[in-house]
Amino acid sequence: MIQIAPSILSADFSRLGDQVQLVEEAGAEVLHIDIMDGHFVPNLTFGPALVKSLRGHSKMRFDVHLMVEEPEKFIVDFADAGANHITFHLETSRHAHRVIQQIKEHGMTAGIALNPATPLDGIKYILQDLDMVLLMTVNPGFGGQKFIPNVLPKIQVLHRHLEQTHSSCLIEVDGGINLETAAAVAKAGAHILVAGAAVFAQADPKLAVAKIRHAAVLIKGE
């Protein structure tokens, strides 16, 4: 089952609440919230206060993507703010298993993100503890970037491994998702598609969600 996760990084912040409501009405299951610290990535976004302000206005699953150094320092604050899931970058942590356990101890599901050039080998011994793996199809830091097609084989390899091991871990893909690339990543084995500009930069975000889902579902034959 394909899930669509609109990314508020591309939303109109002057009417953020309305835009979140629009994509929820369109059937989006997940709200993707990019947290950047200006150190791990060259951009600075928002914090737990924004998550808390939106929590009371949406029933969507809040998927917090920490693009920050020392992600363990942010877990409690985002849990208290109402996050359902936290993903952190393998590239930022020397003790990934410990961070995963901390996330789960605070009642959330846990994921690890890999940049386009980061191989899958780094999650080999912790994959069984993960609820999700986020594969970046752009270099993180800014919305609206061009999709990197060289990541498609990585999605395929991970998907095959999860099937062979009967794992319930999900694959999320983030970066450059549009109607064309949505079909490609769904065919490769992705379960959750993060879409920013392809949703919020469109005249009708509700219709955009429906079109992306249709493109992904059509290629998978669901």
C-alpha positions in Angstrom: 0.0 0.0 0.0 1.5 3.3 -1.1 1.4 6.2 1.3 1.8 9.8 0.4 3.7 12.1 2.8 3.5 15.8 1.8 6.5 17.8 3.1 5.7 21.1 4.7 9.1 22.4 3.7 7.4 23.5 0.5 4.2 24.7 2.0 3.1 28.4 2.3 3.9 29.2 5.9 1.5 32.1 5.9 -1.4 29.6 5.7 0.2 26.4 6.9 -2.7 25.2 8.9 -5.0 25.4 5.9 -2.6 23.7 3.6 -2.1 20.8 6.1 -5.9 20.4 6.3 -6.1 20.3 2.5 -3.7 17.4 2.1 -5.3 15.6 4.9 -8.7 15.9 3.2 -7.0 14.6 0.0 -6.2 11.4 1.9 -2.5 11.9 2.7 -1.7 9.5 5.5 1.6 11.1 6.7 2.8 14.7 7.2 6.6 14.9 6.6 8.3 17.5 8.8 11.9 18.4 7.9 14.0 19.7 10.8 17.3 21.3 9.9 20.0 22.7 12.1 22.1 24.7 9.7 25.1 22.4 10.6 24.5 18.9 9.2 22.7 20.6 6.2 23.1 24.2 5.0 19.6 25.3 6.0 17.7 26.1 9.1 14.0 25.3 9.6 11.6 24.8 12.5 11.5 23.1 15.8 9.1 21.3 18.2 6.9 24.4 18.7 5.7 24.1 15.1 4.9 20.4 15.5 3.0 21.1 18.7 1.0 23.9 17.0 -0.1 21.6 14.2 -0.8 18.5 16.3 -4.2 19.6 17.5 -5.3 20.3 14.0 -4.4 17.1 12.2 -4.9 13.3 12.6 -2.1 12.5 10.2 0.9 10.6 11.3 3.6 13.2 12.0 6.9 12.0 10.4 9.7 14.1 11.8 12.9 14.0 9.7 15.9 15.1 11.8 18.6 16.5 9.6 20.6 17.6 12.6 23.8 16.8 14.4 23.4 14.9 17.7 19.8 13.9 17.0 19.5 12.3 20.5 19.2 15.7 22.0 15.9 16.4 20.2 14.0 13.2 20.8 12.2 14.2 24.0 11.1 17.6 22.8 9.6 16.2 19.6 7.9 13.3 21.5 6.3 15.9 23.8 5.3 18.0 20.8 3.3 15.1 19.4 5.5 13.4 16.8 4.6 9.8 15.9 7.8 8.9 14.2 11.4 10.2 14.1 14.0 9.5 11.4 17.6 10.5 11.9 20.6 10.3 9.6 23.0 7.5 9.9 25.7 10.0 8.9 25.1 12.0 12.2 25.3 9.2 14.8 28.1 7.0 16.1 25.6 5.1 18.3 22.7 4.5 16.0 21.2 1.6 17.9 21.1 3.7 21.1 19.3 6.5 19.3 16.7 4.0 17.9 16.0 2.7 21.4 15.6 6.2 22.8 13.1 7.0 20.1 11.1 3.9 20.9 11.3 4.4 24.6 9.4 7.6 24.1 6.5 5.9 22.3 7.5 6.6 18.7 8.5 4.5 15.7 12.1 4.9 14.5 13.7 5.3 11.1 17.2 5.9 9.7 17.9 8.1 6.7 20.7 7.6 4.2 22.0 10.3 1.9 22.3 9.3 -1.8 26.0 8.4 -1.6 25.7 6.4 1.7 25.6 2.6 1.1 23.1 0.3 2.7 25.9 -1.6 4.5 25.8 0.8 7.4 22.3 -0.4 8.5 23.0 -4.1 8.1 23.1 -4.9 11.8 20.3 -2.6 13.0 17.7 -3.1 10.2 15.8 -5.5 12.4 15.2 -2.7 14.9 13.9 -0.1 12.4 10.4 0.7 11.4 11.4 2.6 8.4 14.4 3.4 6.2 14.4 6.8 4.4 16.4 6.8 1.2 17.2 10.3 0.1 17.0 10.9 -3.7 18.5 14.4 -3.4 21.2 15.7 -1.2 19.4 17.0 1.9 19.0 20.7 2.8 16.6 22.3 0.4 13.3 21.5 -1.3 12.7 21.5 -5.0 15.9 19.7 -6.0 16.2 17.3 -9.0 15.8 13.6 -8.4 19.0 11.5 -8.4 18.1 8.3 -10.4 21.2 6.5 -9.3 19.4 5.8 -6.0 16.8 3.6 -7.7 19.0 0.4 -7.5 19.5 1.1 -3.8 15.7 1.1 -3.3 15.5 -2.2 -5.3 18.2 -3.9 -3.3 16.7 -2.9 0.1 13.2 -3.9 -1.1 14.4 -7.4 -2.1 16.2 -7.8 1.3 13.1 -6.8 3.3 10.9 -9.2 1.3 13.4 -12.1 1.7 13.6 -11.5 5.5 9.9 -11.0 5.8 10.5 -7.6 7.4 7.8 -5.2 8.2 10.2 -2.2 7.8 9.0 0.3 5.3 10.9 2.2 2.7 10.4 5.9 2.4 11.8 8.0 -0.4 12.4 11.7 -0.2 13.6 14.1 -2.9 12.5 15.3 -6.3 9.2 13.3 -6.2 6.8 14.1 -9.0 4.4 12.2 -11.2 7.2 10.6 -13.2 9.6 9.8 -10.3 6.7 8.6 -8.1 6.1 5.8 -10.5 9.8 4.9 -10.7 10.3 4.7 -6.9 7.1 2.8 -6.4 8.2 0.3 -9.0 11.5 0.0 -7.3 9.8 -0.9 -4.0 9.1 2.3 -2.0 6.2 2.3 0.4 6.0 6.0 1.4 6.6 8.9 -1.0 7.6 12.3 0.4 6.5 15.1 -2.0 7.0 18.8 -1.3 6.9 21.1 -4.3 4.9 18.5 -6.3 2.1 19.0 -3.8 2.3 22.5 -2.2 3.6 24.4 -5.2 0.6 23.3 -7.3 -2.6 25.3 -7.8 -4.6 22.5 -6.2 -2.6 20.5 -3.5 -5.5 18.1 -3.0 -5.5 17.1 -6.7 -1.7 16.9 -6.7 -1.8 14.3 -3.9 -4.4 12.3 -5.8 -2.3 12.4 -9.0 0.9 11.3 -7.3 -0.9 8.4 -5.6 -2.5 7.4 -8.9 0.9 7.4 -10.6 2.5 5.3 -7.9 -0.4 2.8 -7.5 -0.9 2.4 -11.2 2.7 1.2 -11.7 2.4 -1.2 -8.8 -1.0 -2.5 -10.0 -2.6 -2.0 -6.6 
